[in-house]
Amino acid sequence: MRGSLAKLYQAVGFQRAVANVEDIESISKARHDRDGAASLTVLNPSDHTIDESLNATHTSYSSWLNDHPSALRCFKGMLSSAKGKRIVVFLDYDGTLSPIVNDPDCAFMSDPMRSAVREVAKRFPTAIISGRSRDKVHEFVKLDEVYYAGSHGMDIRGPPQQVKTYDGKYQTKALDKKGNEFIIFQPALEFLPAIKEMLKELEKKARGIQGVVIEDNRFCVSVHYRHVRESDYGLLHEKVQSVLGKYPHFHLTRGKKVMEIRPSIKWNKGHALEYLLDTLGFTGTDNVLPVYIGDDRTDEDAFEVLKSKGLGYPIIVSSTPRDTMAAYSLRDTSEVLLFLIRLARWRENSSF
């Protein structure tokens, strides 16, 4: 194992003895077994209702895992189909690389996670597709080795290849600080003036509601209500709708404790995934193996693209059963970290 990966293993708590795939699988299995057992713990021996509820939760999740098995425990089988193919990695940010936090401005990723993403990006083309603004995601991740797609894919900094199948007026060439060329693709560019107006109106309308956070994600506006009192949510929703009603070319979507206003164009994370595959030169080829990891309902658009094409591995991050088009699952960000470490190490030791 090379030095960078060895240090990364130690950074996440592994000793040198944990040096092979089977060891990591054992850690993962023990963790699943432990968490499963924890969910069966009787909090109050006299309270059979709680006991039955915990058992039902455990049974439900175990049943869900039959349809969406752990990507860690299935790693060998998944990668056995990678021979002769080019792996491309797509990652969501919030809830995938960083835990969901109360303050959206504090969704920092850990140093081990950043190192793992860096190691993966050294070996495979890697992109982060987030609902955040592209600049905000780059500020969190701090890696120049990856491609960034912000605003649910409406603001992409991608490979330096313009694709003729996409409208040229939305694709512009640019240079980074090192002089490297890349392409900026922004299919919702003409909506920027309206978004700026809407942002001002929303901030004014929501000023009297305690706990609301309005985030400018450049090509979409996020209204976070995690800290809003339940009794105030109806009022907040009403105010958001009143602003939205003035802008017929926008629509409202929902995520985890957030309402998002987006331009009504046919573009989402699934389209961003397809665009990046095109610019990387993988259009119309079967020698590519995309891996997409995400936790939010907006990631389902990307899962659907992979599923419809019968291509690659859509992986959902969730510790509870939920409807999804993903084929595999990871429980939380700590398992995402393990998966990325394994992926980087697999490529380092692979002869193909």
Secondary structure, DSSP 8 states (H G I E B T S, - for coil): --HHHHHHHHHTT--TT--SHHHHHHHHHHHHHHHHHHHT--SSTT-HHHHHHHHHHHHHHHHHHHHS-BTTTTHHHHHGGGTT-EEEEEE-SBTTTB---SSGGG----HHHHHHHHHHHHHS-EEEE-SS-HHHHHHHH--SSSEEEEGGGTEEEE-S---TTS-GGGEEEEE-TTS-EEEEE-TTGGGHHHHHHHHHHHHHHTTTSTT-EEEE-SSSEEEE-TTS-HHHHHHHHHHHHHHHTT-TTEEEEEETTEEEEEE-SS--HHHHHHHHHHHTT-TT-SSEEEEEEE-SGGGHHHHHHHHHHT-SEEEEE-SS------SEEE-SHHHHHHHHHHHHHHHHH---
